[in-house]
């Protein structure tokens, strides 16, 4: 009997030990702690990892064997510097957990292991947010604009985040995030330059008439103060209301920096630019930095780039500017769209089919008043394939006809147009009003881009000194017959919009002709 009781006791004891072993196996062990010369390395249990709910941050910790990274990493100080200075990148500090981060950092020696793990994850989450906002932008332009046709940049945020785990690679990883373009770098420099100016509280300048050299005007004292503030001239020992020579030279430099005619005449445009405050210029730069995050991350070997508010087209080959042309762009009510494309062919002696907007707003109203309008503009009316006499034309059915302007020097497109695929039906072209290129404000077209000296540009693009030199182009134009010629070399086109940058240590600005900057800044700060 005693033997049976003893055997029963042994069986119960073994079963009890096995059960305890199973319980021990199903219980998460306390995270092991590794002490290094730089600090603690803490294991993060799987439950904590899964609670992060961000696949990119999870991948970051999985690549580090599910251990903390920043707590024993001497670049934590560098990361804190980046996060505490996100404004240098044009970002909003309120989008980041800076108060919580700095509170943790101040008390880091008193944090428990659990709190250290939470702090480590918080830093990674904020770094990931910094990467996303700096590389891609905070907003989606296609949700903001109807006239936007750029492909969204494919940014590998996970790869950019994992760069920080490479040994001694913090600076490399940081430099890989922002757009690599020179304009973006100059915008960032502009923001830094602007911070060097003291805060101001200037009153709005107003003038009734233009002010010219040697004029006496009571507003001149405030204008001189403004020019001194923007470092266009040294602050004079005494301020007078006379428009003197030194102020004249300062005004011309100021005008040049702001895309105004540098004639020294102080008019409404100059006063409007002088009335911009430091804060408003800062907002303008930040809006432009956001826009450049949306633009193509890389440009091709050879491409043309149009800056809409600068009224300029530049041809870039192997990073060098090889040609520059003045442009005329869409007016605010018929803005030139933002797009990227590839040049396809050139049309010599083009016809012009009147587009719907111009038809509705210009042609039909003018022709209704005077049927002779069609002959004066060399426009033929078509109904189906049949020509319609201007006197049989029915204005009430005006939209049902097709209107074609014949080739020639009076054609609205001039004598040549350059085609590229796009959904807006816009193109580059010559003009029959070449004097407009001398205007200061060249926001005058209905959306297409008029180019000064288009035949020189055409000769460059066709790149055929035998068949398409200047003489051959002139001969083709002289025939007055429409001819299409394909562009055989790959040349890309980027039509973009930016109103601020820097050159050397000077801030450069352009008029925000489509009123995009202020609206974008407000959306960024909402």
C-alpha positions in Angstrom: 0.0 0.0 0.0 2.8 2.4 1.0 4.6 1.6 -2.3 1.5 2.5 -4.3 1.1 5.8 -2.5 4.7 6.6 -3.1 4.4 5.9 -6.9 1.2 8.1 -7.0 3.1 10.9 -5.3 6.0 10.7 -7.9 3.5 10.8 -10.8 1.7 13.9 -9.4 5.0 15.6 -8.8 6.3 15.0 -12.3 3.0 16.2 -13.8 3.1 19.3 -11.7 6.7 20.1 -12.8 5.7 19.7 -16.5 2.8 22.0 -16.1 5.0 24.7 -14.4 7.4 24.3 -17.3 4.7 24.8 -19.8 3.5 28.0 -18.0 7.1 29.3 -17.9 7.4 28.7 -21.7 4.2 30.7 -22.5 5.2 33.6 -20.3 7.2 36.4 -22.0 10.6 36.7 -20.2 11.8 40.0 -19.0 13.7 41.8 -21.8 17.4 41.1 -21.5 19.6 44.2 -21.0 23.0 44.6 -22.7 25.3 47.2 -21.3 27.7 48.8 -23.8 30.2 51.7 -23.6 27.5 54.0 -25.0 24.6 52.9 -22.8 21.8 50.3 -22.6 20.6 48.1 -25.4 17.2 46.8 -24.5 15.3 43.9 -26.2 11.8 44.9 -27.3 9.3 42.0 -26.9 7.1 41.0 -29.8 3.9 42.4 -28.3 5.4 45.9 -28.1 6.7 45.6 -31.6 3.3 44.7 -33.0 1.7 47.6 -31.1 3.7 50.1 -33.1 1.3 49.8 -36.1 3.7 51.2 -38.6 5.3 48.7 -40.9 8.3 50.9 -41.7 9.1 51.5 -38.0 8.6 47.8 -37.3 11.1 47.0 -40.1 13.6 49.3 -38.5 13.5 47.4 -35.3 13.4 44.0 -36.9 16.6 45.0 -38.7 18.1 45.7 -35.3 17.1 42.3 -33.9 14.1 43.9 -32.1 16.4 45.9 -29.8 16.5 49.6 -29.0 18.7 51.6 -31.3 19.0 55.2 -30.0 19.5 54.6 -26.3 23.1 53.3 -26.8 23.8 55.2 -30.0 26.1 58.2 -29.8 24.2 59.9 -32.7 21.1 60.4 -30.6 22.4 63.9 -30.0 22.6 64.5 -33.7 19.0 63.2 -34.2 17.8 65.5 -31.4 19.5 68.4 -33.2 17.7 67.5 -36.5 14.3 67.2 -34.8 14.7 70.4 -32.8 15.6 72.3 -35.9 13.0 71.0 -38.4 12.2 74.7 -39.2 15.5 74.7 -41.1 13.9 72.3 -43.5 10.8 74.4 -43.8 8.8 72.0 -41.7 6.3 72.8 -38.9 7.6 72.0 -35.4 4.0 71.3 -34.2 3.9 68.2 -36.5 6.5 66.6 -34.2 6.5 65.4 -30.6 9.2 67.8 -29.5 7.9 68.5 -26.0 7.7 64.8 -25.2 11.1 64.1 -26.7 12.9 66.8 -24.9 11.1 65.9 -21.6 12.4 62.3 -22.0 15.9 63.4 -22.9 16.1 65.7 -19.8 15.2 62.8 -17.5 16.8 60.0 -19.4 19.0 58.8 -16.5 15.8 58.3 -14.4 13.7 56.5 -17.0 12.8 52.9 -16.4 13.6 50.3 -19.0 10.0 50.4 -20.3 10.2 54.2 -20.6 13.5 53.9 -22.4 12.0 51.5 -24.9 9.0 53.9 -25.4 11.4 56.8 -25.9 13.5 54.9 -28.4 10.4 54.1 -30.5 9.2 57.7 -30.2 12.5 59.0 -31.7 12.2 56.5 -34.6 8.6 57.5 -35.3 9.6 61.1 -35.4 12.6 60.5 -37.6 10.3 58.5 -40.0 7.9 61.5 -40.0 10.8 63.8 -40.8 11.9 61.6 -43.7 8.4 61.5 -45.1 7.7 65.2 -44.9 11.2 66.2 -46.2 11.4 63.7 -49.0 7.8 63.6 -50.2 6.1 66.7 -48.8 3.3 67.1 -46.3 0.5 67.5 -48.9 -0.6 65.8 -52.1 -0.6 68.3 -54.9 -3.1 66.3 -57.0 -5.7 66.8 -54.2 -5.0 70.5 -54.3 -4.8 71.4 -58.0 -6.6 70.5 -61.2 -3.8 71.7 -63.5 -1.1 69.4 -62.1 0.3 66.6 -64.1 3.5 65.3 -62.5 4.0 61.7 -61.5 4.3 61.2 -57.8 7.9 60.5 -56.7 8.5 56.9 -55.5 10.3 57.4 -52.2 11.5 54.3 -50.4 11.0 55.6 -46.8 12.0 52.3 -45.3 15.4 52.4 -47.1 16.0 56.0 -46.1 15.2 55.1 -42.5 17.4 52.0 -42.5 20.4 54.1 -43.7 20.6 55.4 -40.2 21.6 51.9 -39.0 24.7 51.8 -41.1 27.9 52.4 -39.1 29.1 56.0 -39.0 26.5 56.9 -41.6 24.3 59.5 -39.9 25.3 62.4 -42.1 25.1 60.3 -45.2 21.6 59.1 -44.2 20.5 62.6 -43.5 21.8 64.0 -46.8 19.9 61.3 -48.7 16.5 62.5 -47.6 15.9 66.0 -49.1 15.4 66.7 -52.8 18.9 66.8 -54.4 18.2 69.8 -56.7 20.2 73.0 -56.5 17.0 75.1 -56.3 15.9 73.3 -53.1 19.3 73.7 -51.6 19.2 77.4 -52.4 15.7 77.7 -50.9 17.0 76.1 -47.7 19.9 78.6 -47.8 17.4 81.4 -48.4 15.5 80.4 -45.2 18.8 80.6 -43.3 19.7 84.0 -44.8 16.3 85.4 -43.9 16.7 84.4 -40.3 19.7 86.8 -40.1 17.4 89.8 -40.6 16.0 91.3 -37.4 12.2 91.2 -36.7 10.6 94.3 -38.0 7.3 96.2 -37.7 7.2 98.3 -40.8 4.1 100.2 -41.8 2.6 99.8 -45.3 4.2 102.0 -47.9 1.9 104.0 -50.2 2.6 106.4 -53.1 0.3 108.3 -55.4 2.7 108.8 -58.3 5.9 107.2 -59.5 9.1 108.5 -57.9 12.1 109.2 -60.1 15.7 110.2 -59.4 16.1 113.6 -57.7 12.4 113.7 -56.8 11.4 115.0 -53.3 8.8 112.8 -51.7 7.9 112.3 -48.0 7.7 108.5 -48.5 11.4 108.4 -49.4 12.5 108.3 -45.8 10.6 105.1 -45.2 11.7 103.7 -48.5 15.4 104.2 -47.5 14.7 102.5 -44.1 13.3 99.6 -46.0 16.2 99.4 -48.4 18.7 99.6 -45.5 16.8 96.8 -43.7 17.1 94.5 -46.8 20.8 95.4 -47.0 20.5 97.1 -50.4 22.3 100.1 -49.0 24.1 101.2 -45.8 21.9 103.1 -43.4 22.7 106.8 -44.0 23.8 109.1 -41.1 20.8 111.3 -41.8 17.6 110.5 -43.8 16.2 113.0 -46.2 13.1 112.9 -48.5 15.3 113.4 -51.6 15.7 110.5 -54.1 19.5 110.6 -54.4 22.0 108.7 -56.5 22.9 106.1 -53.8 19.3 105.2 -53.2 18.7 105.1 -56.9 21.4 102.4 -57.3 20.0 100.5 -54.3 16.5 100.5 -55.8 17.8 99.1 -59.1 19.5 96.2 -57.3 16.3 95.6 -55.3 14.2 95.6 -58.5 16.6 93.2 -60.2 16.4 90.7 -57.2 12.6 90.8 -57.5 12.2 90.3 -61.3 11.3 94.0 -61.9 12.7 96.2 -64.6 15.8 97.6 -63.0 15.1 101.2 -64.1 15.3 102.9 -60.7 11.7 104.2 -61.1 9.8 103.6 -57.9 6.3 102.5 -59.0 3.5 100.2 -57.7 5.5 97.0 -58.4 8.6 98.2 -56.4 6.4 99.4 -53.5 4.5 96.1 -53.5 7.8 94.2 -53.1 9.1 96.6 -50.5 5.9 96.0 -48.5 6.7 92.3 -48.1 7.6 91.6 -44.4 10.2 89.1 -43.3 7.5 86.8 -42.1 5.7 86.8 -45.5 9.0 86.1 -47.3 9.6 83.2 -44.9 6.2 81.8 -45.7 6.9 82.2 -49.4 10.2 80.2 -49.1 8.5 77.5 -47.1 5.8 77.1 -49.7 8.4 76.8 -52.5 10.3 74.2 -50.5 7.2 72.1 -50.2 6.6 72.4 -54.0 10.1 71.3 -54.8 9.5 68.1 -52.8 6.7 67.3 -55.3 8.8 67.9 -58.4 10.7 65.1 -60.2 13.4 63.8 -57.9 15.8 63.5 -60.8 16.0 65.3 -64.1 17.2 63.8 -67.3 20.6 64.4 -69.0 19.0 66.9 -71.4 15.9 68.8 -70.6 14.1 72.1 -70.8 12.7 73.7 -67.7 10.2 76.5 -67.6 9.8 78.6 -64.4 6.4 80.0 -64.9 6.6 83.1 -62.7 10.2 83.9 -63.8 9.0 83.9 -67.5 12.1 81.9 -68.5 12.8 78.7 -70.3 16.3 77.1 -69.9 17.8 74.2 -71.8 20.0 72.1 -69.6 22.5 69.6 -71.0 24.6 67.5 -68.6 23.8 70.0 -65.8 24.9 73.0 -67.8 22.5 75.8 -69.0 23.1 75.9 -72.7 20.2 78.1 -73.8 17.9 80.7 -72.1 14.7 82.1 -73.6 12.1 84.6 -72.4 8.6 83.2 -72.2 5.0 84.4 -72.1 2.8 82.2 -69.9 -0.9 81.9 -69.0 -2.7 84.7 -67.3 -4.1 83.9 -63.8 -7.6 83.1 -65.2 -6.1 80.7 -67.8 -3.0 79.5 -66.0 -0.2 77.4 -67.5 -0.4 73.9 -66.0 2.4 72.2 -64.1 3.6 69.2 -66.0 6.5 67.0 -67.2 6.6 65.5 -70.7 9.0 64.6 -73.6 9.3 66.7 -76.7 7.9 64.8 -79.8 7.8 67.0 -82.9 7.9 70.5 -84.4 5.3 72.1 -86.6 6.4 74.7 -89.1 3.7 77.1 -90.4 1.1 75.7 -88.0 -2.6 76.2 -88.3 -4.5 77.1 -85.1 -7.7 75.5 -84.1 -9.4 77.8 -81.6 -9.7 76.1 -78.2 -13.0 76.1 -76.2 -12.1 78.7 -73.6 -10.9 81.3 -76.2 -13.9 80.5 -78.4 -16.3 81.1 -75.6 -14.7 84.2 -74.0 -13.1 85.9 -77.0 -14.1 84.7 -80.5 -17.9 84.3 -80.3 -18.4 87.6 -78.5 -16.2 89.5 -81.0 -17.7 87.8 -84.1 -21.2 88.4 -82.8 -20.6 92.2 -82.8 -18.7 92.1 -86.2 -18.8 89.2 -88.7 -15.7 90.7 -90.3 -13.7 89.5 -87.3 -13.2 86.1 -89.0 -11.6 87.6 -92.1 -9.5 90.0 -90.0 -8.1 87.1 -88.1 -7.8 84.8 -91.1 -10.1 82.2 -89.5 -12.1 79.7 -91.5 -15.3 78.3 -90.0 -16.1 74.6 -90.5 -19.3 72.6 -89.9 -18.3 69.0 -90.2 -16.1 69.1 -93.3 -17.9 72.0 -94.9 -16.7 75.6 -94.9 -19.3 78.0 -93.5 -19.5 81.6 -94.6 -19.2 84.2 -91.8 -22.6 85.6 -92.8 -24.3 82.1 -92.5 -22.6 81.6 -89.1 -25.2 81.2 -86.3 -23.8 82.7 -83.0 -26.4 80.7 -80.9 -24.7 77.5 -82.2 -21.3 79.0 -82.1 -19.8 76.2 -80.0 -20.8 73.6 -82.6 -18.4 74.8 -85.3 -14.7 74.3 -85.7 -12.6 77.4 -86.2 -9.2 77.2 -87.9 -6.7 80.0 -88.4 -4.6 79.6 -91.5 -0.7 79.6 -91.4 1.1 82.8 -91.7 2.7 85.7 -89.9 -0.7 86.7 -88.4 -1.3 83.3 -87.0 -1.6 83.4 -83.1 0.9 80.6 -82.8 3.4 82.4 -85.0 5.4 80.3 -87.5 6.4 77.4 -85.3 5.2 75.3 -82.5 6.8 72.6 -80.4 4.6 69.6 -79.4 4.7 67.3 -76.4 2.1 64.9 -75.0 -0.1 66.3 -72.3 -3.7 66.3 -71.2 -4.1 70.1 -71.3 -3.5 70.5 -75.0 -0.8 73.1 -74.4 2.5 73.5 -76.3 5.4 75.8 -76.8 5.1 78.2 -79.8 6.1 81.4 -81.6 3.8 84.4 -81.5 2.6 87.1 -83.8 3.1 89.7 -81.0 6.8 89.5 -80.3 6.9 92.9 -78.7 5.3 91.4 -75.6 8.6 89.8 -74.7 9.8 93.2 -73.6 7.1 93.5 -71.0 7.8 93.1 -67.3 4.7 91.1 -66.6 4.4 88.4 -69.2 1.4 86.5 -67.8 -0.6 87.1 -70.9 -1.4 83.9 -72.8 -4.3 81.5 -72.6 -2.2 78.7 -71.1 0.3 77.8 -73.8 3.9 79.0 -73.5 5.2 81.5 -76.1 9.0 81.4 -76.6 11.2 84.2 -77.7 13.7 83.3 -80.6 11.9 80.0 -81.3 13.8 79.3 -84.5 17.1 79.2 -82.7 15.6 76.8 -80.2 14.1 74.7 -83.0 17.5 74.5 -84.8 19.1 73.3 -81.5 16.4 70.7 -80.9 16.5 69.2 -84.4 20.3 68.9 -84.0 20.8 68.4 -87.8 23.3 70.9 -89.3 22.7 69.6 -92.8 18.9 69.2 -93.2 17.7 71.6 -90.5 20.1 74.5 -90.2 18.8 78.1 -90.0 18.7 78.5 -93.8 16.6 75.3 -94.3 14.2 76.4 -91.5 13.8 79.8 -93.2 13.1 78.0 -96.6 10.5 75.8 -95.0 8.8 78.9 -93.4 8.8 80.6 -96.7 6.7 77.9 -98.3 3.8 78.8 -96.0 2.9 75.1 -95.9 2.4 73.2 -92.7 5.2 70.7 -92.1 5.8 68.3 -89.1 9.3 67.3 -88.2 10.0 64.8 -85.4 12.6 65.5 -82.7 14.9 62.4 -82.8 17.0 63.0 -79.7 15.4 62.6 -76.3 14.7 66.0 -74.8 12.3 66.3 -71.8 10.3 69.3 -70.7 9.4 70.3 -67.1 7.0 73.2 -66.6 7.3 74.2 -63.0 6.5 77.1 -60.6 8.7 78.6 -58.0 8.9 82.2 -56.8 11.9 82.2 -54.4 15.6 81.1 -54.3 19.0 82.5 -53.5 22.1 83.4 -55.6 25.3 83.9 -53.6 24.1 85.5 -50.4 21.3 87.4 -52.1 17.6 86.5 -51.7 15.7 86.3 -55.1 11.9 86.6 -55.4 9.4 86.7 -58.1 5.7 87.8 -58.1 3.4 84.9 -57.2 1.3 85.5 -60.4 -1.2 82.7 -59.7 -1.5 83.4 -55.9 -0.4 79.9 -54.9 2.2 80.6 -52.2 0.0 82.1 -49.5 -2.7 79.4 -49.9 -0.2 76.6 -49.8 1.5 77.9 -46.7 -1.9 78.1 -44.9 -2.6 74.5 -45.8 0.8 73.5 -44.5 0.1 75.1 -41.2 -3.4 73.9 -40.7 
